[in-house]
């Protein structure tokens, strides 16, 4: 890495301090170049202090005279800051995947979606590792174009502050209305609803470091699952069967047609391990399975298997965790 290389990090908003998933990207970016954070709004003072603690050198506000939440407009706006940059990182959200794919088309940059690890390769390239085909294959993707674009899954690294804090400079880049209009391609945003994360309800499932999920073996009673999740500070997940039965909210569904997760710890209780569900959680760092059936398929991929009744095992685990934490 050369000291003059720029590593860009795209975040949704700088109006509030960044979440861990964004700070992970900043932590990764520090190993790839001089970090610049890019957003479509102005940074709040508290956010600037936070970014300085994480070693960010520069903050760029893209001021779009138009609708920045349209994919084409956002991608076109980003071309104003990618000249000379080595890499641009973004969280692996659906919106960011669309924007970076469009930006790759506009800039000719190499693109890696859903990277689980990002590092410098031989000769100064950027390398992204990821899992594909429902977690059955591990790929290492080397980007050889001058600019690398990567969306990165949460929990890829643990966020850490920089050894040398900085005072980020702030600059504003204006994107003209005619350019934004042309990039929109005739598409008009009719409405947009932002769903705020309820901190009291626990971490967001897609970004959670710890997940406790329940399956058909719960019989519809998710109280033991929620109890263990509360003790761990974990998010609650489920399988498609549970959602279809109406036992739990649809946004807890993990799988190929639900949420894809990559937590540091996944605990699956009463889950058989059907391919649909495995495709959404098999990238977890540590997998613990609790099931009364010793022959269930999820035991084939887990790191720790507990054969037992989840209604007994989960409350015991929650009590032990609370006791250990004092």
C-alpha positions as CSV (number, residue, x, y, z in Angstrom):
1,X,0.0,0.0,0.0
2,X,1.2,3.5,-0.8
3,X,0.7,6.2,1.7
4,X,-1.1,8.3,-0.9
5,X,-3.7,5.6,-1.8
6,X,-7.3,6.7,-0.9
7,X,-9.7,4.2,0.6
8,X,-13.3,5.4,0.3
9,X,-16.1,4.3,2.7
10,X,-19.7,5.0,1.6
11,X,-22.2,5.5,4.5
12,X,-25.9,6.2,4.5
13,X,-25.8,9.2,6.8
14,X,-23.4,11.3,8.9
15,X,-26.2,13.0,10.9
16,X,-25.8,10.5,13.7
17,X,-22.7,8.6,14.9
18,X,-21.9,5.6,12.8
19,X,-23.0,2.0,13.7
20,X,-20.6,-0.8,14.2
21,X,-21.2,-2.1,10.7
22,X,-19.9,1.2,9.2
23,X,-17.0,1.4,11.7
24,X,-15.9,-2.1,10.5
25,X,-15.5,-0.7,7.0
26,X,-13.4,2.2,8.3
27,X,-11.3,-0.3,10.2
28,X,-10.7,-2.3,7.1
29,X,-10.1,0.8,5.0
30,X,-7.2,1.9,7.2
31,X,-5.2,-1.1,6.0
32,X,-5.8,-0.1,2.4
33,X,-5.1,3.6,2.3
34,X,-5.9,7.0,3.6
35,X,-9.5,6.8,4.7
36,X,-12.2,9.2,3.3
37,X,-15.8,8.7,4.3
38,X,-18.4,9.7,1.7
39,X,-22.1,10.4,2.3
40,X,-25.0,12.4,0.9
41,X,-25.4,14.6,4.0
42,X,-23.3,16.9,6.2
43,X,-21.5,15.4,9.2
44,X,-22.7,16.2,12.7
45,X,-20.0,17.4,15.2
46,X,-20.3,14.2,17.2
47,X,-19.8,12.1,14.1
48,X,-16.7,14.0,13.1
49,X,-15.2,13.3,16.6
50,X,-16.1,9.6,16.2
51,X,-14.5,9.4,12.7
52,X,-11.4,11.2,14.0
53,X,-11.0,8.5,16.7
54,X,-11.1,5.9,13.9
55,X,-8.4,7.6,11.9
56,X,-10.5,9.1,9.1
57,X,-8.6,11.8,7.2
58,X,-11.3,13.3,5.1
59,X,-15.1,13.5,5.0
60,X,-16.9,14.2,1.7
61,X,-20.5,15.4,1.5
62,X,-22.0,14.8,-2.0
63,X,-24.6,17.5,-2.4
64,X,-26.9,16.3,-5.1
65,X,-29.3,18.7,-6.7
66,X,-31.8,16.0,-7.3
67,X,-32.8,12.7,-5.6
68,X,-29.7,10.9,-4.2
69,X,-31.7,7.8,-3.3
70,X,-32.1,6.8,-6.9
71,X,-29.5,4.2,-7.9
72,X,-28.4,6.0,-11.1
73,X,-28.1,9.4,-9.4
74,X,-26.1,8.0,-6.4
75,X,-23.7,6.1,-8.7
76,X,-23.2,9.1,-11.0
77,X,-22.5,11.3,-7.9
78,X,-19.9,8.9,-6.7
79,X,-17.9,9.3,-9.9
80,X,-17.0,12.7,-8.6
81,X,-14.9,11.2,-5.7
82,X,-13.5,8.0,-7.1
83,X,-10.8,9.5,-9.4
84,X,-7.5,8.4,-7.9
85,X,-9.1,6.2,-5.3
86,X,-7.9,2.7,-4.8
87,X,-11.0,1.1,-3.2
88,X,-14.6,2.0,-2.2
89,X,-16.3,-0.1,0.5
90,X,-19.9,-0.1,1.5
91,X,-22.2,-2.2,3.7
92,X,-23.8,-5.2,1.9
93,X,-27.3,-3.7,1.8
94,X,-29.6,-4.1,-1.3
95,X,-29.3,-0.4,-2.0
96,X,-25.5,-0.3,-1.9
97,X,-25.2,-3.4,-4.1
98,X,-27.3,-1.7,-6.7
99,X,-25.4,1.6,-6.5
100,X,-21.9,-0.1,-6.7
101,X,-23.0,-2.3,-9.6
102,X,-24.0,0.8,-11.5
103,X,-20.8,2.6,-10.5
104,X,-18.8,-0.4,-11.7
105,X,-20.5,0.0,-15.1
106,X,-19.8,3.7,-15.2
107,X,-16.2,3.5,-14.1
108,X,-15.0,0.1,-15.4
109,X,-14.1,-0.8,-11.8
110,X,-13.9,-4.4,-10.5
111,X,-16.8,-5.4,-8.2
112,X,-17.1,-7.9,-5.4
113,X,-20.5,-8.3,-3.7
114,X,-20.9,-9.7,-0.2
115,X,-17.2,-9.9,0.7
116,X,-16.6,-11.5,4.1
117,X,-12.9,-10.5,4.2
118,X,-11.0,-7.7,2.5
119,X,-7.2,-7.4,2.3
120,X,-4.3,-6.2,0.2
121,X,-3.1,-8.7,-2.4
122,X,0.2,-9.2,-4.1
123,X,1.3,-6.3,-6.2
124,X,-1.1,-3.9,-4.5
125,X,-4.3,-5.4,-5.6
126,X,-7.4,-5.6,-3.4
127,X,-8.7,-9.0,-2.5
128,X,-12.1,-10.0,-1.3
129,X,-13.1,-13.4,0.1
130,X,-16.7,-14.6,0.1
131,X,-18.9,-17.6,0.4
132,X,-21.3,-18.7,-2.4
133,X,-23.7,-21.4,-3.3
134,X,-25.4,-21.4,0.1
135,X,-22.1,-21.3,1.9
136,X,-20.7,-24.4,0.3
137,X,-17.8,-22.7,-1.7
138,X,-15.2,-20.2,-0.5
139,X,-14.0,-17.8,-3.2
140,X,-11.0,-15.5,-3.1
141,X,-11.6,-12.6,-5.6
142,X,-8.6,-10.4,-6.7
143,X,-9.6,-7.1,-8.2
144,X,-7.0,-6.0,-10.8
145,X,-8.6,-2.8,-12.0
146,X,-7.2,0.5,-10.6
147,X,-10.5,1.0,-8.6
148,X,-12.0,-1.9,-6.6
149,X,-15.6,-1.7,-5.4
150,X,-16.7,-4.1,-2.6
151,X,-19.9,-4.5,-0.5
152,X,-18.9,-6.1,2.8
153,X,-20.9,-8.2,5.1
154,X,-21.3,-7.1,8.8
155,X,-19.0,-8.8,11.4
156,X,-16.1,-9.1,8.9
157,X,-13.8,-7.5,11.5
158,X,-14.2,-6.1,14.9
159,X,-14.2,-2.3,14.7
160,X,-11.2,-0.7,16.4
161,X,-10.1,2.9,16.9
162,X,-6.9,4.1,15.3
163,X,-3.7,4.3,17.2
164,X,-3.2,7.8,15.8
165,X,-6.5,9.8,16.0
166,X,-7.1,12.4,13.3
167,X,-9.0,15.6,12.7
168,X,-10.9,14.9,9.6
169,X,-11.2,17.7,7.0
170,X,-14.6,18.3,5.5
171,X,-15.4,19.1,1.9
172,X,-18.6,19.5,-0.1
173,X,-18.9,18.3,-3.7
174,X,-21.8,19.7,-5.7
175,X,-23.5,17.5,-8.3
176,X,-25.4,19.7,-10.8
177,X,-29.2,19.2,-11.3
178,X,-28.8,18.5,-15.0
179,X,-26.3,15.7,-14.3
180,X,-28.5,14.2,-11.6
181,X,-31.6,14.4,-13.9
182,X,-29.8,12.7,-16.7
183,X,-28.5,10.0,-14.4
184,X,-32.1,9.3,-13.1
185,X,-33.0,8.2,-16.6
186,X,-36.6,9.3,-16.4
187,X,-37.1,7.5,-13.0
188,X,-38.9,9.5,-10.4
189,X,-39.0,8.8,-6.6
190,X,-42.6,8.7,-5.6
191,X,-42.1,8.0,-1.9
192,X,-39.5,6.8,0.6
193,X,-40.0,5.5,4.1
194,X,-37.2,5.2,6.6
195,X,-37.7,2.5,9.2
196,X,-35.7,3.5,12.3
197,X,-33.9,0.8,14.3
198,X,-35.4,0.4,17.7
199,X,-32.3,0.1,20.0
200,X,-34.5,-1.3,22.8
201,X,-35.7,-4.1,20.6
202,X,-32.1,-5.4,20.2
203,X,-29.7,-5.3,17.3
204,X,-30.8,-5.5,13.7
205,X,-30.8,-9.1,12.5
206,X,-28.6,-8.5,9.4
207,X,-25.9,-6.7,11.4
208,X,-26.0,-8.6,14.7
209,X,-22.9,-10.1,16.1
210,X,-24.9,-12.7,17.9
211,X,-28.1,-14.4,16.7
212,X,-30.4,-16.9,18.4
213,X,-32.8,-18.5,15.9
214,X,-35.8,-20.8,16.5
215,X,-37.4,-23.3,14.1
216,X,-40.3,-25.6,13.9
217,X,-39.1,-27.4,17.0
218,X,-40.2,-24.5,19.1
219,X,-43.8,-25.4,18.4
220,X,-44.5,-21.7,18.1
221,X,-43.2,-20.9,21.6
222,X,-40.3,-18.5,21.1
223,X,-40.0,-17.5,24.8
224,X,-36.8,-19.6,25.4
225,X,-35.3,-18.2,22.2
226,X,-36.0,-14.6,23.2
227,X,-34.7,-15.3,26.8
228,X,-31.4,-16.5,25.5
229,X,-31.2,-13.7,23.0
230,X,-31.8,-11.2,25.8
231,X,-29.1,-12.7,27.9
232,X,-26.6,-12.5,25.0
233,X,-27.7,-9.2,23.6
234,X,-28.5,-11.1,20.4
235,X,-31.0,-10.7,17.6
236,X,-33.8,-13.2,17.3
237,X,-34.1,-15.1,14.0
238,X,-36.4,-17.8,12.6
239,X,-37.0,-20.2,9.7
240,X,-39.4,-19.8,6.9
241,X,-41.8,-22.4,8.4
242,X,-42.2,-20.3,11.6
243,X,-43.0,-17.2,9.6
244,X,-45.5,-19.1,7.4
245,X,-47.2,-20.5,10.5
246,X,-47.6,-17.0,11.8
247,X,-45.5,-17.7,14.9
248,X,-43.2,-14.8,14.5
249,X,-42.6,-11.6,12.5
250,X,-41.5,-12.0,8.8
251,X,-38.4,-9.8,9.3
252,X,-36.9,-12.5,11.5
253,X,-36.7,-15.0,8.7
254,X,-33.2,-16.3,7.8
255,X,-32.6,-18.0,4.5
256,X,-32.4,-17.7,0.8
257,X,-35.6,-15.7,0.6
258,X,-35.1,-14.0,3.9
259,X,-32.2,-12.3,5.6
260,X,-28.6,-13.5,5.0
261,X,-26.5,-13.2,8.2
262,X,-22.9,-13.6,9.1
263,X,-22.7,-13.2,12.9
264,X,-19.8,-14.2,15.1
265,X,-22.1,-16.6,16.9
266,X,-25.3,-18.3,15.6
267,X,-27.4,-20.5,17.8
268,X,-30.1,-22.5,16.1
269,X,-32.7,-24.1,18.3
270,X,-35.2,-26.6,17.0
271,X,-34.0,-26.1,13.4
272,X,-33.4,-29.1,11.2
273,X,-31.1,-27.4,8.8
274,X,-32.9,-27.3,5.5
275,X,-30.9,-25.9,2.5
276,X,-33.1,-22.8,2.4
277,X,-32.2,-21.8,5.9
278,X,-28.5,-22.9,5.7
279,X,-28.0,-20.7,2.7
280,X,-28.8,-17.7,5.0
281,X,-26.6,-18.5,8.0
282,X,-23.8,-20.8,6.9
283,X,-21.3,-18.0,6.8
284,X,-21.6,-17.6,10.6
285,X,-18.2,-17.7,12.4
286,X,-19.4,-20.1,15.1
287,X,-22.5,-22.3,14.7
288,X,-24.2,-23.9,17.7
289,X,-27.2,-26.2,17.2
290,X,-29.7,-27.4,19.7
291,X,-32.0,-30.2,18.6
292,X,-33.7,-33.2,20.1
293,X,-32.9,-35.2,17.0
294,X,-29.3,-36.4,16.9
295,X,-29.6,-37.1,13.1
296,X,-30.8,-33.6,12.1
297,X,-28.8,-32.1,9.1
298,X,-27.7,-29.0,10.9
299,X,-25.5,-31.1,13.1
300,X,-23.4,-31.7,10.0
301,X,-22.3,-28.1,9.7
302,X,-22.3,-26.9,13.3
303,X,-19.2,-26.3,15.5
304,X,-21.1,-27.4,18.7
305,X,-24.1,-29.7,18.8
306,X,-26.4,-30.0,21.8
307,X,-28.8,-32.9,21.7
308,X,-31.7,-31.9,24.0
309,X,-35.0,-30.2,24.5
310,X,-34.6,-26.5,23.6
311,X,-37.2,-25.5,26.2
312,X,-34.7,-26.9,28.8
313,X,-31.4,-26.1,27.2
314,X,-31.9,-22.5,26.3
315,X,-33.2,-21.2,29.7
316,X,-30.3,-23.1,31.4
317,X,-27.8,-21.4,29.0
318,X,-29.4,-18.0,29.6
319,X,-29.2,-18.5,33.4
320,X,-25.5,-19.5,33.1
321,X,-24.7,-16.5,31.0
322,X,-26.4,-14.1,33.4
323,X,-24.6,-15.7,36.4
324,X,-21.2,-15.4,34.6
325,X,-21.8,-11.8,33.8
326,X,-22.6,-11.1,37.5
